Amino acid sequence: MRTVSSLCLIMSCVLAGCGHVPLASLPKLSQVDIRTTQLAALRAGISLPAEIRPLPGGITMTMVALPKDGGRHERKVVLEEVSDPKELAQLPSLAAPGRRFTVYRLSEADAARIGAFRQEMFVGPHNGGNRGSLALMAEKACRLGELSGKTIPMTSYLKTSETQNYVLLTRDVDLAGIVHAAAPTVDLATAIPPCDALPKQPS
């Protein structure tokens, strides 16, 4: 079971949609098998305008299982930002001027949790026909400047043990437009507060 539709990226709880995935990326993404992909190797890369900053604990991943007999099961974990200097030094140049590229991964504990869930829901003949998906979500972010009707273009990448490198998922998807279309009453200036207005994190 290799489902390209499982590799959509979600931002601000709104599905960006796989209609945004470039056609050139589909052959590589079709290699990803949710049953066997190495979770420790999974990386999610997000490129945003430099003034938009995802907050610690704000990037999550949800694995969803849809059994063939009906129902829905899921496990949600918080991704951690990659800070290893050696890994960061090997990143390809993916951020354009005026943008900030951040990479996220599963912690060891959460990789084990997701792995156990995957084993339960997708491995073995009794689970044949079950469908699955992965969703990446940015639930908390702040801003360094004013939004004032600006677009918020997001470009996203996925790296797995199958792809071996970062594959483009979405290019310059306007998050502000997506959020407004899905929830017209949402005030982005409130949903994405100024970074300097947030409580200071303990050092």
Backbone as CSV, one residue per row, in Angstrom:
resi,resn,N_x,N_y,N_z,CA_x,CA_y,CA_z,C_x,C_y,C_z
1,MET,0.851,-1.197,0.000,0.000,0.000,0.000,0.882,1.240,0.000
2,ARG,0.898,1.937,-1.113,1.671,3.165,-1.201,0.728,4.257,-1.659
3,THR,0.407,5.161,-0.785,-0.619,6.140,-1.094,-0.010,7.529,-1.150
4,VAL,0.064,8.091,-2.360,0.557,9.450,-2.493,-0.335,10.416,-1.742
5,SER,-1.647,10.113,-1.690,-2.575,11.021,-1.013,-2.287,11.129,0.469
6,SER,-1.481,10.228,1.000,-1.187,10.286,2.431,-0.101,11.293,2.756
7,LEU,0.474,11.932,1.760,1.650,12.744,2.007,1.362,14.236,1.909
8,CYS,0.100,14.609,2.068,-0.246,16.027,2.059,0.255,16.702,3.333
9,LEU,0.512,17.972,3.249,0.951,18.731,4.412,-0.178,19.624,4.881
10,ILE,-0.407,19.661,6.183,-1.464,20.488,6.762,-0.827,21.629,7.549
11,MET,-1.349,22.821,7.394,-0.839,23.974,8.134,-2.025,24.702,8.734
12,SER,-1.893,25.127,9.981,-2.962,25.849,10.675,-4.264,25.067,10.652
13,CYS,-4.139,23.724,10.786,-5.278,22.822,10.854,-6.111,22.822,9.575
14,VAL,-5.559,23.309,8.461,-6.290,23.348,7.203,-5.513,22.539,6.170
15,LEU,-6.184,21.603,5.520,-5.513,20.753,4.553,-5.108,21.568,3.343
16,ALA,-3.825,21.558,3.045,-3.341,22.274,1.872,-3.727,21.539,0.603
17,GLY,-3.827,20.232,0.674,-4.338,19.484,-0.464,-3.244,18.969,-1.370
18,CYS,-3.367,17.690,-1.790,-2.358,17.115,-2.662,-2.478,17.628,-4.084
19,GLY,-3.491,18.422,-4.370,-3.538,19.074,-5.662,-2.376,20.028,-5.845
20,HIS,-1.723,20.398,-4.744,-0.585,21.301,-4.810,0.724,20.564,-5.050
21,VAL,0.739,19.230,-4.973,1.977,18.481,-5.127,2.400,18.528,-6.590
22,PRO,3.635,18.979,-6.878,4.094,19.033,-8.268,4.105,17.638,-8.892
23,LEU,3.729,17.554,-10.154,3.688,16.267,-10.840,5.057,15.592,-10.845
24,ALA,6.116,16.392,-10.910,7.460,15.820,-10.943,7.820,15.090,-9.657
25,SER,7.123,15.417,-8.554,7.412,14.778,-7.270,6.691,13.443,-7.100
26,LEU,5.646,13.215,-7.863,4.800,12.040,-7.635,5.534,10.710,-7.793
27,PRO,6.420,10.540,-8.793,7.113,9.248,-8.882,7.916,8.912,-7.632
28,LYS,8.615,9.888,-7.044,9.388,9.623,-5.832,8.477,9.386,-4.636
29,LEU,7.420,10.161,-4.526,6.507,9.988,-3.397,5.774,8.652,-3.470
30,SER,5.565,8.138,-4.676,4.870,6.858,-4.813,5.710,5.706,-4.283
31,GLN,7.010,5.941,-4.040,7.871,4.897,-3.491,7.676,4.733,-1.976
32,VAL,7.077,5.731,-1.345,6.961,5.719,0.119,5.872,4.738,0.544
33,ASP,6.246,3.801,1.400,5.299,2.802,1.912,5.115,3.045,3.407
34,ILE,3.918,3.446,3.794,3.660,3.805,5.195,3.893,2.620,6.125
35,ARG,3.807,1.381,5.593,3.980,0.197,6.437,5.434,-0.045,6.818
36,THR,6.366,0.370,5.950,7.757,-0.024,6.145,8.748,1.131,6.176
37,THR,8.318,2.346,5.860,9.269,3.459,5.842,9.933,3.612,7.211
38,GLN,11.220,3.917,7.220,11.975,4.024,8.472,11.631,5.352,9.154
39,LEU,10.928,5.255,10.259,10.433,6.464,10.918,11.559,7.337,11.439
40,ALA,12.676,6.731,11.833,13.798,7.528,12.332,14.421,8.377,11.225
41,ALA,14.209,7.987,9.973,14.794,8.719,8.852,13.860,9.788,8.299
42,LEU,12.618,9.798,8.763,11.650,10.736,8.213,12.003,12.172,8.616
43,ARG,12.001,13.065,7.640,12.224,14.484,7.879,11.167,15.298,7.147
44,ALA,10.670,16.313,7.803,9.744,17.260,7.190,10.426,18.618,7.146
45,GLY,10.496,19.205,5.977,11.114,20.521,5.828,10.070,21.558,5.458
46,ILE,10.115,22.700,6.123,9.142,23.765,5.881,9.884,25.069,5.616
47,SER,9.565,25.689,4.506,10.121,26.994,4.162,9.003,28.033,4.237
48,LEU,9.200,29.021,5.113,8.217,30.080,5.338,8.891,31.436,5.238
49,PRO,8.111,32.484,5.046,8.714,33.821,5.144,9.458,33.964,6.463
50,ALA,10.589,34.647,6.435,11.456,34.717,7.615,10.742,35.300,8.831
51,GLU,9.697,36.088,8.614,9.017,36.704,9.757,7.990,35.775,10.407
52,ILE,7.734,34.601,9.813,6.825,33.620,10.396,7.657,32.517,11.033
53,ARG,7.489,32.297,12.342,8.305,31.331,13.068,7.427,30.263,13.733
54,PRO,7.522,29.009,13.309,6.855,27.945,14.060,7.373,27.917,15.495
55,LEU,6.484,27.696,16.442,6.870,27.687,17.853,7.266,26.288,18.304
56,PRO,8.095,26.184,19.336,8.462,24.862,19.867,7.212,24.058,20.228
57,GLY,7.194,22.819,19.800,6.039,21.969,20.059,4.874,22.225,19.132
58,GLY,5.051,23.090,18.161,3.937,23.473,17.304,3.783,22.654,16.044
59,ILE,4.768,21.818,15.705,4.693,20.995,14.508,4.367,19.559,14.925
60,THR,3.275,19.026,14.420,2.841,17.695,14.818,2.695,16.791,13.594
61,MET,2.741,15.494,13.861,2.477,14.503,12.833,1.415,13.543,13.342
62,THR,0.437,13.256,12.497,-0.612,12.309,12.844,-0.613,11.173,11.841
63,MET,-0.539,9.949,12.343,-0.724,8.781,11.490,-2.160,8.303,11.661
64,VAL,-2.854,8.170,10.546,-4.260,7.771,10.550,-4.378,6.398,9.899
65,ALA,-5.143,5.530,10.528,-5.440,4.211,9.976,-6.934,4.108,9.722
66,LEU,-7.285,3.673,8.526,-8.682,3.486,8.140,-8.889,2.011,7.825
67,PRO,-9.338,1.221,8.814,-9.536,-0.211,8.600,-10.540,-0.487,7.482
68,LYS,-10.324,-1.594,6.798,-11.194,-1.958,5.675,-12.633,-2.181,6.105
69,ASP,-12.814,-2.543,7.378,-14.167,-2.783,7.884,-14.833,-1.532,8.452
70,GLY,-14.161,-0.400,8.331,-14.738,0.845,8.819,-14.071,1.342,10.088
71,GLY,-14.314,2.586,10.430,-13.716,3.189,11.614,-12.482,4.004,11.264
72,ARG,-11.940,4.617,12.285,-10.762,5.471,12.116,-9.958,5.434,13.411
73,HIS,-8.651,5.243,13.289,-7.752,5.254,14.429,-6.574,6.164,14.096
74,GLU,-6.047,6.855,15.096,-4.921,7.738,14.811,-4.018,7.882,16.026
75,ARG,-2.779,8.236,15.740,-1.799,8.590,16.761,-1.158,9.911,16.353
76,LYS,-1.109,10.838,17.310,-0.565,12.167,17.042,0.638,12.415,17.945
77,VAL,1.726,12.910,17.356,2.937,13.195,18.119,3.480,14.567,17.706
78,VAL,4.254,15.148,18.608,4.901,16.432,18.333,6.270,16.168,17.711
79,LEU,6.554,16.826,16.595,7.861,16.699,15.971,8.847,17.652,16.632
80,GLU,10.104,17.286,16.618,11.138,18.142,17.190,12.006,18.720,16.078
81,GLU,12.432,19.953,16.294,13.279,20.597,15.294,14.664,19.959,15.295
82,VAL,15.180,19.708,14.112,16.519,19.136,13.987,17.542,20.220,14.304
83,SER,18.433,19.928,15.241,19.445,20.910,15.652,20.863,20.378,15.510
84,ASP,21.019,19.137,15.059,22.344,18.540,14.908,23.136,19.294,13.840
85,PRO,24.251,19.941,14.222,25.011,20.749,13.262,25.477,19.950,12.049
86,LYS,25.849,18.700,12.253,26.325,17.880,11.139,25.231,17.651,10.114
87,GLU,24.020,17.322,10.595,22.910,17.110,9.664,22.516,18.410,8.975
88,LEU,22.468,19.493,9.736,22.079,20.778,9.144,23.089,21.237,8.103
89,ALA,24.358,20.921,8.321,25.397,21.328,7.372,25.259,20.605,6.040
90,GLN,24.598,19.439,6.063,24.442,18.649,4.847,23.140,18.939,4.105
91,LEU,22.333,19.860,4.639,21.065,20.172,3.984,21.306,20.835,2.638
92,PRO,20.486,20.495,1.655,20.578,21.220,0.378,20.081,22.646,0.544
93,SER,20.452,23.512,-0.358,20.023,24.913,-0.295,18.588,25.007,-0.811
94,LEU,17.638,25.001,0.122,16.229,24.973,-0.254,15.497,26.269,0.069
95,ALA,16.110,27.143,0.850,15.431,28.388,1.251,15.842,29.528,0.331
96,ALA,14.851,30.216,-0.208,15.103,31.388,-1.033,15.372,32.593,-0.139
97,PRO,15.957,33.664,-0.689,16.184,34.873,0.106,14.888,35.372,0.740
98,GLY,14.998,35.771,2.015,13.831,36.266,2.732,12.966,35.169,3.329
99,ARG,13.464,33.943,3.257,12.703,32.832,3.805,13.567,32.040,4.783
100,ARG,12.915,31.247,5.601,13.601,30.450,6.619,13.189,28.999,6.459
101,PHE,14.177,28.115,6.353,13.924,26.688,6.153,14.210,25.949,7.452
102,THR,13.227,25.199,7.942,13.357,24.467,9.204,13.035,23.000,8.956
103,VAL,13.803,22.128,9.602,13.632,20.689,9.423,13.169,20.065,10.740
104,TYR,12.259,19.102,10.646,11.697,18.447,11.823,11.811,16.935,11.699
105,ARG,11.831,16.272,12.858,11.944,14.825,12.921,11.132,14.294,14.098
106,LEU,10.989,12.973,14.134,10.385,12.309,15.279,11.442,12.080,16.351
107,SER,11.066,12.255,17.601,11.948,11.850,18.687,11.990,10.319,18.723
108,GLU,12.978,9.772,19.418,13.074,8.308,19.530,11.815,7.722,20.149
109,ALA,11.334,8.360,21.209,10.153,7.844,21.899,8.924,7.883,20.999
110,ASP,8.761,8.972,20.258,7.581,9.080,19.406,7.692,8.196,18.173
111,ALA,8.907,7.989,17.656,9.086,7.039,16.559,8.658,5.648,17.012
112,ALA,8.973,5.292,18.266,8.567,3.990,18.798,7.049,3.914,18.942
113,ARG,6.415,4.991,19.413,4.962,5.014,19.561,4.268,4.849,18.213
114,ILE,4.730,5.614,17.224,4.132,5.530,15.893,4.403,4.157,15.282
115,GLY,5.606,3.633,15.534,5.944,2.318,15.009,5.052,1.222,15.574
116,ALA,4.759,1.290,16.873,3.879,0.299,17.493,2.458,0.399,16.934
117,PHE,1.993,1.619,16.724,0.667,1.832,16.150,0.624,1.280,14.725
118,ARG,1.667,1.551,13.962,1.740,1.067,12.582,1.727,-0.468,12.544
119,GLN,2.486,-1.079,13.450,2.522,-2.539,13.525,1.133,-3.098,13.800
120,GLU,0.421,-2.440,14.703,-0.914,-2.896,15.084,-1.911,-2.766,13.945
121,MET,-1.804,-1.689,13.163,-2.845,-1.363,12.199,-2.547,-1.817,10.773
122,PHE,-1.269,-2.020,10.426,-0.957,-2.243,9.017,-0.195,-3.533,8.717
123,VAL,0.354,-4.186,9.735,1.200,-5.352,9.490,0.408,-6.630,9.751
124,GLY,0.605,-7.626,8.891,-0.062,-8.915,9.051,-1.222,-9.082,8.092
125,PRO,-1.544,-10.319,7.755,-2.609,-10.570,6.780,-3.969,-10.062,7.226
126,HIS,-4.213,-10.013,8.535,-5.515,-9.546,9.017,-5.706,-8.051,8.779
127,ASN,-4.614,-7.340,8.491,-4.706,-5.900,8.230,-4.653,-5.574,6.742
128,GLY,-4.667,-6.601,5.910,-4.652,-6.353,4.475,-5.862,-5.528,4.053
129,GLY,-5.636,-4.517,3.250,-6.734,-3.654,2.808,-6.928,-2.423,3.663
130,ASN,-6.286,-2.373,4.835,-6.363,-1.152,5.641,-5.620,-0.018,4.935
131,ARG,-6.166,1.167,4.988,-5.528,2.331,4.370,-4.923,3.218,5.456
132,GLY,-3.898,3.976,5.082,-3.256,4.847,6.057,-2.839,6.161,5.458
133,SER,-2.564,7.105,6.328,-2.100,8.416,5.874,-1.235,9.055,6.941
134,LEU,-0.399,9.986,6.508,0.391,10.819,7.401,-0.009,12.263,7.174
135,ALA,-0.185,13.014,8.239,-0.508,14.436,8.129,0.452,15.226,8.997
136,LEU,1.047,16.246,8.429,1.924,17.152,9.159,1.180,18.453,9.387
137,MET,1.258,18.963,10.607,0.465,20.127,10.967,1.304,21.129,11.757
138,ALA,1.175,22.387,11.410,1.776,23.462,12.204,0.659,24.114,12.989
139,GLU,0.643,23.856,14.281,-0.463,24.314,15.114,-0.168,25.623,15.825
140,LYS,1.118,25.960,15.966,1.480,27.174,16.694,2.619,27.878,15.971
141,ALA,2.425,29.146,15.723,3.463,29.963,15.092,3.314,31.389,15.593
142,CYS,4.368,32.161,15.416,4.308,33.588,15.736,4.928,34.371,14.583
143,ARG,4.838,35.693,14.664,5.337,36.534,13.576,6.204,37.657,14.127
144,LEU,7.136,38.077,13.304,8.040,39.160,13.691,7.561,40.518,13.211
145,GLY,6.597,40.532,12.310,6.084,41.796,11.788,4.575,41.770,11.690
146,GLU,4.030,42.714,10.931,2.588,42.789,10.735,2.186,41.936,9.538
147,LEU,1.008,41.328,9.620,0.513,40.546,8.491,-0.149,41.456,7.460
148,SER,-1.067,42.278,7.925,-1.730,43.308,7.094,-2.062,42.817,5.685
149,GLY,-2.780,41.701,5.619,-3.259,41.222,4.330,-2.223,40.537,3.465
150,LYS,-1.023,40.319,3.982,0.019,39.682,3.186,-0.311,38.203,2.957
151,THR,0.207,37.691,1.852,0.156,36.249,1.669,1.209,35.597,2.570
152,ILE,0.998,34.323,2.895,1.971,33.569,3.679,2.342,32.334,2.858
153,PRO,3.276,32.472,1.928,3.614,31.338,1.067,4.426,30.284,1.817
154,MET,3.979,29.051,1.743,4.694,27.951,2.377,5.135,26.949,1.317
155,THR,6.395,26.565,1.391,6.913,25.485,0.563,7.335,24.365,1.496
156,SER,7.004,23.143,1.157,7.270,22.028,2.059,7.946,20.881,1.325
157,TYR,8.715,20.112,2.094,9.484,19.000,1.548,9.341,17.798,2.484
158,LEU,9.515,16.618,1.913,9.513,15.393,2.695,10.724,14.552,2.302
159,LYS,11.395,14.017,3.305,12.503,13.084,3.075,12.201,11.808,3.847
160,THR,12.314,10.660,3.182,12.084,9.374,3.836,13.211,8.421,3.469
161,SER,13.181,7.235,4.065,14.191,6.232,3.752,14.089,5.782,2.301
162,GLU,12.898,5.932,1.696,12.756,5.557,0.289,13.266,6.649,-0.651
163,THR,12.952,7.907,-0.346,13.332,8.984,-1.263,14.806,9.353,-1.147
164,GLN,15.377,9.198,0.054,16.801,9.470,0.310,17.153,10.955,0.261
165,ASN,16.305,11.773,-0.281,16.556,13.214,-0.303,15.222,13.949,-0.168
166,TYR,15.299,15.271,-0.102,14.093,16.071,0.122,13.308,16.206,-1.185
167,VAL,12.052,15.795,-1.119,11.166,15.848,-2.276,10.159,16.978,-2.058
168,LEU,9.994,17.806,-3.071,9.068,18.933,-2.969,7.632,18.436,-2.858
169,LEU,6.941,18.893,-1.806,5.528,18.564,-1.613,4.624,19.681,-2.110
170,THR,4.880,20.891,-1.639,4.079,22.042,-2.042,5.013,23.219,-2.289
171,ARG,4.659,24.057,-3.236,5.477,25.230,-3.526,4.635,26.497,-3.388
172,ASP,5.018,27.348,-2.446,4.401,28.667,-2.274,2.874,28.601,-2.175
173,VAL,2.397,27.644,-1.401,0.956,27.593,-1.111,0.625,28.733,-0.153
174,ASP,-0.358,29.544,-0.499,-0.713,30.699,0.338,-1.561,30.240,1.509
175,LEU,-0.936,30.136,2.667,-1.649,29.663,3.848,-2.741,30.627,4.280
176,ALA,-2.479,31.914,4.133,-3.493,32.895,4.517,-4.754,32.700,3.693
177,GLY,-4.599,32.459,2.394,-5.750,32.246,1.530,-6.490,30.965,1.848
178,ILE,-5.721,29.900,2.168,-6.342,28.622,2.504,-7.146,28.736,3.792
179,VAL,-6.542,29.373,4.801,-7.235,29.535,6.079,-8.495,30.374,5.895
180,HIS,-8.380,31.457,5.140,-9.540,32.332,4.951,-10.657,31.606,4.209
181,ALA,-10.300,30.797,3.202,-11.317,30.074,2.447,-12.027,29.050,3.314
182,ALA,-11.283,28.418,4.225,-11.870,27.373,5.069,-12.584,27.949,6.285
183,ALA,-12.072,29.075,6.803,-12.657,29.667,8.014,-12.583,31.185,7.897
184,PRO,-13.538,31.777,7.184,-13.480,33.220,6.900,-13.444,34.106,8.137
185,THR,-13.932,33.603,9.266,-13.981,34.440,10.467,-12.682,34.408,11.269
186,VAL,-11.741,33.551,10.886,-10.481,33.460,11.629,-9.650,34.711,11.389
187,ASP,-9.195,35.326,12.463,-8.330,36.495,12.381,-6.881,36.029,12.442
188,LEU,-6.179,36.117,11.314,-4.806,35.624,11.266,-3.894,36.375,12.228
189,ALA,-4.151,37.648,12.395,-3.311,38.430,13.300,-3.412,37.936,14.734
190,THR,-4.558,37.344,15.084,-4.731,36.755,16.405,-4.213,35.324,16.443
191,ALA,-4.480,34.589,15.374,-4.043,33.194,15.324,-2.524,33.074,15.273
192,ILE,-1.874,34.066,14.647,-0.405,34.096,14.584,0.046,35.370,15.295
193,PRO,0.230,35.324,16.623,0.525,36.541,17.390,1.965,36.995,17.185
194,PRO,2.260,38.232,17.555,3.646,38.704,17.518,4.526,37.860,18.437
195,CYS,5.720,37.531,17.969,6.619,36.697,18.776,6.990,37.380,20.091
196,ASP,7.176,38.706,20.076,7.592,39.393,21.288,6.469,39.569,22.305
197,ALA,5.233,39.188,21.901,4.106,39.273,22.828,3.899,37.965,23.586
198,LEU,4.661,36.926,23.214,4.487,35.626,23.857,5.288,35.551,25.150
199,PRO,4.829,34.748,26.113,5.605,34.572,27.349,6.999,34.018,27.032
200,LYS,7.985,34.475,27.760,9.340,34.013,27.567,9.456,32.549,28.007
201,GLN,10.132,31.757,27.162,10.367,30.360,27.514,11.489,30.289,28.565
202,PRO,11.343,29.412,29.578,12.410,29.278,30.570,13.678,28.786,29.929
203,SER,14.817,29.334,30.302,16.106,28.958,29.715,16.668,27.735,30.407
